[in-house]
Amino acid sequence: MSYPIDLRVQPKVAGFFDPDTSTISYVVKDPSSPSCAIVDPVLDIDYAAGRIGTRSADVLIDYVRMNGLQPEWLIETHAHADHLSAAPYIQDKLGGKIGIGEHILIVQETFGKVFNEGTEFRRDGSQFDRLFKDGDTYNVGQMTAVVMHTPGHTPACATHVMGDAAFVGDTLFMPDGGTARADFPGGDARTLYQSIRKILETLPRETRLFMCHDYGPDGRAVRWETTVGEERLHNIHVRDGMTEDEFVALRETRDRTLGMPRLIIPSLQVNIRAGHLPPADATGKTFLKVPINVL
C-alpha cells in the first residue's frame, strides 16, 4: 500500500514522560493552526489504594491551554497493558475525538472473555469515536495524518504519521532498547518483525520517530525521539541485515523471561473501554476484576 506521507509538514511535538509507567504522551501541533492531536495520554492509578488520579493528564491539559491549542484528536496507538488511558478525561475537559485501530475488536473479544465481561460489554469498538483502517487519513487542522496498521505487539497496534513525525506506539523502542514484547494474547513476533520493516522501509530515513516508552537502558537518560535512519543502522533487534528468523528467535527467547506488566489487569479492563472505567454496580461503586491463573 502507498501512504501519502509529506515530510515538508513539520509539526511541533511536545513529549511528556510519566516515570511511574515509563510512558511518553505527546501533544502534536499542526504547524499552520492551533489544532493539535494528543497521543497516548496517561491516567494515574494508585493500584494498592484503588484510587485514580489525573496528575499526568492535567499536565497535558495545562500545556494545551497555556499554548492556546485545540485538540481535534485523542489517539491511542493500541490498547495499552501498562497504563490506563486518560482520553475520556481529557475529552471531557478539552474536546476532540478518540481514535484507535479497527482491530481493537479482536482485543475486546479476547479480553472480554479473560475478564468475564458478559454480554453487556460491547465488543464492536463503539466506545471509540473512530476505528482506523490501514491507510486511513484524518486531519489535524491543515495537517493530514496517515494510519499504518503495524500489529505484532498487539493486533490493534497502529503507527500514526503526521508530516515528518511518526508515533509508533510499542512497535519500536529507541535503537538501544530494541522492540517491545510480542507474547500477549494476539501478539506475534513474526508479525511484529514484518510491521517494523514496513515502517522502516516505507518511511523516508529522515522521518522522526516517537516512542511510547523508554526505560533508559544501561542507565542512560530517558529519550523518546529518533529517526528511521538511526533505527535501520543501530536498532539492536531489527537493524538492517537482521533476518526475520533471527529476530523471532531473539524476541521469543527474551519474552520467555518477562513477567507481566505491573498494571496489566486494570489497564486492559479500562483501555478496551476507550479509557472508561467499568460501570458502577447497584450501590454506585466501581470494581476491577482480578482473573486467577488466566493471564
PyMOL commands that set and color helices and strands:
alter all, ss='L'
color gray80, all
select helices_A, chain A and resi 55-66+87-94+104-114+189-202+217-219+228-234+244-255+264-271
alter helices_A, ss='H'
color red, helices_A
select strands_A, chain A and resi 12-18+23-29+35-39+42-46+51-53+70-75+84-85+97-101+130-132+137-140+143-149+158-162+165-167+208-210+225-227
alter strands_A, ss='S'
color yellow, strands_A
deselect
rebuild
show_as cartoon
